[in-house]
Amino acid sequence: MTRRFFTGAEEADLTLVWDSPVTLGGSNQVGSPNFGITDLVTWQPRTGRGMFCISSTERLRNKLLDNPNELYVGLAFRTPSALAQGFVLLFWTNVQEDYSQYMGLQLQADGSLTLNRSGTGIATCPAATMVVNTWYYVEAWLKPRNTSGRFVVKIDGVIPTNFDFTGDTTNGQEYINAYEFRGVATTTLASFDDIVVNDTSGSYNNSWPGMVRLLPIRPASAGNYATWNRGGVDMGDAAAQLRNGTFDFSTLDTPSSDNKHTFVPEKPDLPANAAIQNILLNSKARITSGSGFIAPMIRANGTDDIATKSALLSSWKFYQKAWPINPNTSGSWVEADIANLEIGISS
C-alpha cells in the first residue's frame, strides 16, 4: 500500500478526505479566515491554493481499519502570534472507536515540543524549536510497542535533541487505529498543508516522506482519450468540466465500463533542485444509479497505467493513487517527463 493518504487541501470539501472533520467548533476551513477567531489567517498556503486552518477544539481524523503497526506522517505546520499549548499530531493506539490512548506531538508555550504518551511527556526538545509565523515541515515515525517501540520526529528534516524515543510507545495496543491533526490554541488558527501518510509495505513511499511539497495540477486540455460525456453545466470542453472539480455543477459521466478519458495537465512551476517523488492523482466520483467503478490513470509518453478499480458510492468521494515510478521508463520521474504526461480516469 505504501502511500496511504495525501492532501494539499485543494479539495475544498473536508468530508471527502477526512473521516471525522470538525468534531467541535466551526472554524475548520480551506484557505480563508474565520471571523470568530482572535487572530485571523493572513498568510498564504505553503503550496497550491488551499490549507486547513483549525483551532485546538477541532481535529481532522482518519481511521485505519486495518490497524497498521507502523506509520510515517509528514505535514506542513504554521501557527500565528501567540504560541499556546496544544497537539499538532496524534496517533491513537486503541481498538477501533476507542480514543483514550495515544502518542502525540505537543506544542508548548515556549516553542518547545513534547512527545506525549496519553498525557505523560516522555521527551522534550529545546525552547524556540518552533517560532511563530513560520512554515515548518514535520515528519513523525511511530512504531507502537509496549517495549522497544520508536517515536521519532523530524523538524525540517532534522531530528531535534531528545526526539528519538525508544521504549513504551503505545500505552494501549501495538497498532494504530487512527491519526489526527489539531490546532494548538482556542483563539487562533494553526494551518496545515502538504499532508502525506506512508506505511512500511512495498518498495516505494515506505519510510520518511522527506520535505514534501504537493504542487497541484489540473486538467488543462484534451488528451489521447475522450470517451466520457459532459454532464451538468456544459463548460465547452471536457477539461473545463473538471478544472474546478470541487463543485458539482459541471461533471463528466459514462454509462459504460472500461471507458478512459485523459487530459494534458497544467505544468507545475517546480522549485530549483526539486525531485519528483510521485505523480499523485485525486479522482472525485460517485454513482447515480446501479453500480460502477472508478480508477485514476496516467498516460506517460504514450504508456497507459491504470490503478486498481474501486467500487463507487452514491455519495461523492476521492479516489487516490500515487505513481512513484514513470511507467514508460520504469525509472524515477524527471521534470522533462511532465511534458508528455496525461492524467485521467477509467470506468
CORDALIN-V809389 format. One line per field, one symbol per residue. phi: phi as a letter, one per 20 degrees, with the letter a starting at -180 (. if undefined). burial: b if it has 9 or more other C-alpha atoms within 8 Angstrom, else e. A space follows every 50 residues. Layout:
BEGIN
phi->???
burial->???
END
This chain:
BEGIN
phi->.lfeabbdmeflbffecdfcelfbmbefacmbfdeedfdffddegfbmdc beccefecbdccecfelfeabdccbecbcegdfcfaeebcdeccfgmddd dbdcddedfeneccecdlndfdacefgmfddflcfcdddccdcfbfcmec cccddlncefgmdcddqfcblafebddacbdcfdbedcdedcbleccddd emdcldbgfnefceefcdgdbfdfdbdeefcmfeeobfffgdfdffddec bdbbedemedbccfegefeffgmfdeebddcddebbdeamcaccbgbccd lneebdfffdffdfdfbeddbddfcfffdlcffcgffffddcdabce
burial->ebbbbbbbbbbbebebbbbbbbeeeebbbbbebeeebebbbeeebbbbeb bbbbbbbbbbbbebeeebbbbbbbbbbbbbeebbbbbbbbbbbbeeeeee bbbbbbbbeebbbbbbbbeebbbbbbbebbebeeebbbbbbbbbbbeebb bbbbbbbebbeebbbbbbbbbbbbbbbbbbbbbbbbebbbbbbbbbbbbb eeeebbebbeebebeeeebbbbbebbebebbeebeeebbbbbbebeeeeb bbebeebebbbbbbbeeeeeeeeeebebeebbbbbbbeeeebbbbbbbbb eeebebeeeeebeeebbbbbbbebbbbeeeebbeeebeebbbbbbbb
END
